[in-house]
Amino acid sequence: MPAADSEVLIVGAGPVGLLLANFLGRAGISTIILEKSTRRAPGSKAIGITPTSMEVLAELDLADRFLARGVQVRSAAVHADAGQLARLELGRPGAAFPFILSLPQIDTEALLREALGR
């Protein structure tokens, strides 16, 4: 589809741009994504996917795909030389997704790109 025929132009094919493109595509809005990088960065810019973000992915019927690839982290401990300083609980009891999903950003982006094809 030529760019002139698209309704929306998204600059950046990171997780946010890809997620937005998925929502727009689901609504039937033609979209083009522009990305200046020719290869994906190997590192991640976030510690994981939050419960709220998992709920957003569930709206797109993507939560199961993410859960199959990620690791559910329900708590974390903070340590120093003196021993454990704190323990963090990372999800609300009874929440749909009571954890942080640890998943490399490259995998997050791959799953969102795959979803664009569907």
N, C-alpha and C positions, 0 to 999 in steps of 0.2 A: 504494500500500500504506500503510495507516495506521501511524503510528509504533509503536503498541502491538503490531503484528504483526512488527516487526523484531527481530532478535536482537542487533544491534550498532548503536550510535550513535557516529558519528565527528564530533568537533567540529573544524572547520577543513577547507576544501577547497583547501588548498595541495598541493604535490607529494606530501608524505608522506601526508596524508589520502586523496588520490585514489589513490595507489599501494596503500595498505592496502585501500581499497574494492574495487580491482580484484582483489587476492588473495582477499579474502573472497567476492566475487561468483563467482570461479572455483571456490571451494570450496562454492558453493551456500548461502552464509550471507547471509541477508537483512540489508541494511544501509541506514541513513539517514545522510546527511552534512548537517551544519548548518554554515553559513558566515554570519557577520555582515555581511561586506562585500557590497554590491550590485554592485560592479564590480571588475574585476581591476586590480591595481596594474601600472603599466607597466614598472617596473624588475625586476631580478633580485636575489635574495639570495645567489646562488652564482656562482662563476666558470664552472662548467660541470658536466657529468655525468661522474662518475668511471668508470674501467673496472669497478669492482665494481658500481656502480649500473647500468651497461650490462648486466652479467651478470644482474642482477635483472630488468631489463626484458626480456631475452631469455627468461627463464622464463615471462613472460606473452605471449611471441610479439610483443613490441612493438619490439624493437631495430631492425628494418628501417625502421619508420615514423619512429623518432627519427633514424636515420642519414640518411634522405632529407631531413630538414629541418635538420639541424645541420651544423656544420663540425668536422672532426676536427683537433684541435690536438695534434701529437706532440712539440713542443718549444717553449720560450719563452726569450727572452734578457732579461736584466736589464741596463739601461744607466744610467749616470750621466754627469756632465759629462766625466769622464775616459775614457769609452768603455764597452765591454761589461764588466760585472763578473762575470757568470755566465751559464751556459746550462743550462737545466733540461730533462731528458728526462722526458716526462710519461706514459710507458707502459713496461711490461716487454716486451722482445722475446719473441715467441712467445705472448703473451697473446691471448685472444680479441678483446679491444678495447684495443689498445696506444696509447691516446690519451685525452685529455679531449674530450668532445663539447661544443662551444660551441653553446648553444641558449637563446634568451631564455626566461625562466621562464613567460611568458604562453603560449608555444608548447608548453612541457612540460606545463603544466596543460591546455591544449586537447587535446593528444594523449591524456592520461590520461582526460579527460572523455569523449572520443570512444570510447575503449576500454570505458568503462562501458556504453555503449549496445549494445555487441556482446556 
